[in-house]
């Protein structure tokens, strides 16, 4: 069961039952201070066009659509805190939270989450590292996101270590053939590309996250039949992965563009409610 709710997430969370959710993943606005935009284009061969392609062929680009949302909050932590307090309430005692943010706000958000969950409940700061896009020459180019991992009860929570995808050793010659062929468990630093512009999974939504990142989280911290919640659902990647992996899921967003994309991606797998 995948349910899409077109609602303000705070109001939706207040209506949910205590200890009703097994896993929460959220990717809230990063408070970048400007509007996030993604423009979709198509290209047509044109000898006078503005783009040059393979073997020098020129193309004219045409804008098809532009998706955007505002990512500016003067009171970012104050905006998040009541939502995270509700998240703590509805999370089961053996449930987990993955809080996806970036370097601008992660320090303030961790202090807030430590106050709500308790510092002992903090298990990891996962660094998702990627290598794509423009590179500033004024500082070290920021090419990572931060994912804070909390367990409501740090002594009793789901972590399916044997189910997690394994990755290649950086120096396979040092570990022997058997270990090299099996690969190793990921650490708290995950190297994974963003959603490529020419990928089949690309939706055009500004903050879409890769299926691979979400699959790893849902595999590790939930079981088939569990209920997963994403209340900043955006393009609905969490719902897509839950549908693949036999988890129930509630997706909440108040952006009409997000609802439209989620309905397109999930189709008959989802029930949409107002």
C-alpha positions as CSV (number, residue, x, y, z in Angstrom):
1,X,0.0,0.0,0.0
2,X,1.4,3.3,-1.1
3,X,-0.5,6.4,0.0
4,X,0.1,9.9,-1.3
5,X,-1.2,12.8,0.8
6,X,-1.5,16.3,-0.7
7,X,-1.5,18.2,2.6
8,X,0.6,20.3,4.9
9,X,2.9,17.8,6.5
10,X,2.5,19.1,10.1
11,X,-1.3,18.8,10.0
12,X,-1.0,15.3,8.5
13,X,1.5,14.2,11.1
14,X,-0.7,15.3,13.9
15,X,-3.4,13.0,12.7
16,X,-1.2,9.9,12.7
17,X,-1.3,7.4,15.5
18,X,1.5,7.1,18.1
19,X,4.2,4.5,17.3
20,X,2.7,3.6,13.9
21,X,5.7,3.9,11.6
22,X,8.7,1.7,11.3
23,X,11.1,4.0,9.3
24,X,11.1,7.7,8.5
25,X,13.2,9.1,5.7
26,X,13.0,12.8,4.9
27,X,14.8,15.2,2.6
28,X,13.6,18.6,3.8
29,X,14.4,21.9,2.1
30,X,18.1,22.6,2.5
31,X,17.6,26.4,3.2
32,X,19.9,27.3,0.3
33,X,18.5,30.9,0.3
34,X,17.2,30.8,-3.2
35,X,14.6,29.1,-5.4
36,X,15.5,25.6,-6.6
37,X,14.7,25.1,-10.3
38,X,15.0,22.4,-12.9
39,X,14.4,23.2,-16.6
40,X,13.5,20.4,-19.1
41,X,14.6,21.0,-22.7
42,X,14.5,19.2,-26.0
43,X,16.9,19.8,-28.9
44,X,16.2,19.9,-32.7
45,X,19.0,19.8,-35.3
46,X,19.6,23.3,-36.6
47,X,22.6,24.6,-38.5
48,X,22.3,27.9,-36.7
49,X,21.5,26.4,-33.3
50,X,22.9,27.3,-29.9
51,X,24.3,23.9,-29.0
52,X,27.1,21.8,-30.5
53,X,26.8,18.0,-30.4
54,X,28.5,14.9,-31.7
55,X,30.7,15.4,-34.8
56,X,30.1,19.2,-34.7
57,X,26.3,18.9,-35.4
58,X,24.5,22.0,-34.2
59,X,21.1,21.9,-32.4
60,X,18.5,24.4,-31.3
61,X,17.2,24.0,-27.7
62,X,13.6,24.5,-26.7
63,X,12.4,24.8,-23.1
64,X,9.6,22.3,-22.4
65,X,9.0,23.0,-18.7
66,X,10.5,24.4,-15.5
67,X,9.8,23.1,-12.1
68,X,10.7,25.0,-9.0
69,X,10.1,25.5,-5.3
70,X,11.2,28.1,-2.8
71,X,14.1,27.1,-0.5
72,X,14.3,30.1,1.8
73,X,13.5,30.0,5.5
74,X,14.5,32.7,8.1
75,X,13.5,30.3,10.9
76,X,14.5,27.0,9.4
77,X,15.0,25.0,12.7
78,X,11.8,26.5,14.1
79,X,10.0,25.3,11.0
80,X,11.4,21.8,11.4
81,X,11.2,21.3,15.1
82,X,7.4,20.7,15.6
83,X,7.5,18.3,12.6
84,X,10.3,16.3,14.1
85,X,8.6,16.2,17.5
86,X,5.6,14.6,15.7
87,X,7.9,12.3,13.8
88,X,9.4,11.1,17.1
89,X,5.9,10.5,18.5
90,X,4.7,8.4,15.5
91,X,7.9,6.4,15.2
92,X,7.7,2.9,16.7
93,X,10.0,2.2,19.6
94,X,12.3,0.1,17.4
95,X,12.0,2.5,14.5
96,X,14.7,4.7,12.8
97,X,15.0,8.1,11.2
98,X,17.2,9.2,8.3
99,X,17.3,12.9,8.0
100,X,18.8,14.1,4.7
101,X,20.3,17.6,4.7
102,X,23.4,19.5,3.6
103,X,26.4,21.3,5.1
104,X,24.6,24.7,5.5
105,X,22.1,23.4,8.2
106,X,23.3,20.0,9.4
107,X,25.0,21.3,12.6
108,X,21.8,23.1,13.7
109,X,19.6,20.2,12.8
110,X,21.7,17.7,14.7
111,X,21.4,19.8,17.9
112,X,17.6,19.9,17.4
113,X,17.4,16.2,16.8
114,X,19.7,15.4,19.7
115,X,17.2,17.3,21.9
116,X,14.2,15.4,20.6
117,X,15.6,11.9,20.2
118,X,18.5,12.0,22.8
119,X,22.2,12.1,21.9
120,X,22.5,8.3,22.6
121,X,20.0,7.7,19.7
122,X,22.3,9.3,17.2
123,X,24.1,6.4,15.3
124,X,25.7,7.9,12.2
125,X,26.3,10.9,10.1
126,X,26.4,9.4,6.6
127,X,28.2,11.4,4.0
128,X,26.8,11.0,0.5
129,X,29.6,12.1,-1.8
130,X,29.1,12.7,-5.6
131,X,31.1,14.4,-8.3
132,X,28.9,16.4,-10.7
133,X,28.1,20.0,-11.6
134,X,30.0,23.3,-11.4
135,X,33.1,23.7,-9.3
136,X,33.7,27.0,-7.4
137,X,37.3,28.3,-7.5
138,X,36.8,30.4,-4.3
139,X,36.8,27.4,-1.8
140,X,36.8,23.6,-1.8
141,X,33.8,22.7,-4.0
142,X,31.0,21.2,-1.8
143,X,30.1,17.8,-3.3
144,X,28.3,15.9,-0.6
145,X,25.1,15.7,1.4
146,X,24.7,14.7,5.1
147,X,22.3,12.0,6.3
148,X,21.7,11.8,10.1
149,X,20.7,8.4,11.3
150,X,18.9,8.0,14.6
151,X,17.3,5.0,16.3
152,X,14.5,5.8,18.7
153,X,15.9,3.1,21.0
154,X,19.6,2.7,20.3
155,X,19.6,-0.7,21.9
156,X,16.8,-2.1,19.8
157,X,16.3,-1.2,16.1
158,X,16.3,-2.8,12.7
159,X,19.6,-3.0,10.8
160,X,19.7,-5.8,8.2
161,X,23.5,-5.9,7.8
162,X,23.4,-9.1,5.7
163,X,21.0,-7.6,3.2
164,X,23.0,-4.4,2.4
165,X,24.5,-4.1,-1.0
166,X,28.3,-4.6,-1.0
167,X,30.8,-2.4,-2.7
168,X,34.2,-3.1,-4.3
169,X,37.4,-2.8,-2.2
170,X,39.6,0.1,-3.1
171,X,42.6,-2.1,-2.9
172,X,41.3,-5.7,-3.7
173,X,44.8,-7.1,-3.9
174,X,45.3,-6.6,-0.2
175,X,42.3,-8.7,0.9
176,X,42.5,-11.8,-1.2
177,X,40.3,-13.2,-4.0
178,X,37.3,-14.4,-1.9
179,X,36.9,-11.1,-0.1
180,X,37.5,-9.2,-3.2
181,X,34.8,-11.0,-5.1
182,X,32.3,-10.6,-2.3
183,X,33.0,-6.9,-1.8
184,X,32.8,-5.0,1.5
185,X,30.0,-3.3,3.5
186,X,29.6,0.4,2.8
187,X,31.0,2.7,5.5
188,X,29.4,6.0,6.6
189,X,30.8,7.6,3.4
190,X,28.7,6.6,0.3
191,X,30.1,7.4,-3.2
192,X,27.1,7.5,-5.5
193,X,26.3,9.6,-8.5
194,X,23.3,12.0,-8.5
195,X,20.4,11.2,-10.8
196,X,22.0,11.6,-14.3
197,X,20.3,14.0,-16.7
198,X,19.8,11.2,-19.3
199,X,18.7,8.6,-16.8
200,X,15.4,6.7,-17.1
201,X,14.7,7.6,-13.5
202,X,15.0,11.3,-14.0
203,X,11.7,13.2,-13.4
204,X,12.9,16.8,-13.6
205,X,11.9,17.5,-10.0
206,X,14.6,19.8,-8.5
207,X,15.6,17.7,-5.5
208,X,15.1,14.2,-6.8
209,X,17.4,11.6,-5.0
210,X,18.8,8.5,-6.6
211,X,17.0,5.2,-6.2
212,X,20.3,3.6,-5.1
213,X,20.7,5.8,-2.0
214,X,17.1,5.2,-0.9
215,X,17.3,1.4,-1.6
216,X,20.3,1.1,0.7
217,X,18.4,2.9,3.5
218,X,15.2,1.0,3.2
219,X,17.0,-2.4,2.9
220,X,19.1,-1.7,6.0
221,X,16.4,-0.2,8.3
222,X,13.1,-1.9,7.4
223,X,11.6,-5.3,6.7
224,X,9.0,-6.4,4.1
225,X,5.6,-5.2,5.3
226,X,6.9,-2.4,7.4
227,X,5.5,1.1,7.1
228,X,7.8,3.8,5.8
229,X,7.1,7.5,5.9
230,X,8.4,10.4,3.9
231,X,6.7,13.7,4.7
232,X,8.8,15.9,2.4
233,X,8.1,13.4,-0.4
234,X,9.1,15.5,-3.5
235,X,9.4,13.2,-6.5
236,X,8.3,10.1,-4.6
237,X,11.5,8.1,-4.8
238,X,10.9,6.6,-1.4
239,X,7.5,5.3,-2.6
240,X,9.0,3.9,-5.8
241,X,11.5,1.9,-3.7
242,X,8.9,0.7,-1.2
243,X,6.7,-0.5,-4.1
244,X,9.7,-2.5,-5.4
245,X,10.7,-3.9,-2.1
246,X,7.3,-4.8,-0.5
247,X,7.1,-2.1,2.1
248,X,4.0,0.1,2.8
249,X,4.6,3.8,2.5
250,X,3.0,7.2,3.2
251,X,4.2,10.1,1.1
252,X,3.2,13.7,2.1
253,X,3.8,16.9,0.2
254,X,1.9,20.1,-0.4
255,X,3.5,21.0,-3.7
256,X,1.1,20.2,-6.6
257,X,4.0,19.5,-9.0
258,X,5.4,16.9,-6.6
259,X,1.9,15.2,-6.3
260,X,1.7,15.1,-10.1
261,X,5.1,13.5,-10.5
262,X,4.5,11.0,-7.7
263,X,1.2,9.9,-9.4
264,X,2.9,9.5,-12.7
265,X,5.8,7.5,-11.2
266,X,3.7,5.2,-9.0
267,X,0.5,4.9,-11.1
268,X,-1.8,2.1,-9.9
269,X,0.6,1.3,-7.1
270,X,-0.5,4.4,-5.2
271,X,-3.7,5.7,-3.6
272,X,-3.9,9.5,-3.7
273,X,-5.8,11.3,-0.9
274,X,-6.6,15.0,-0.3
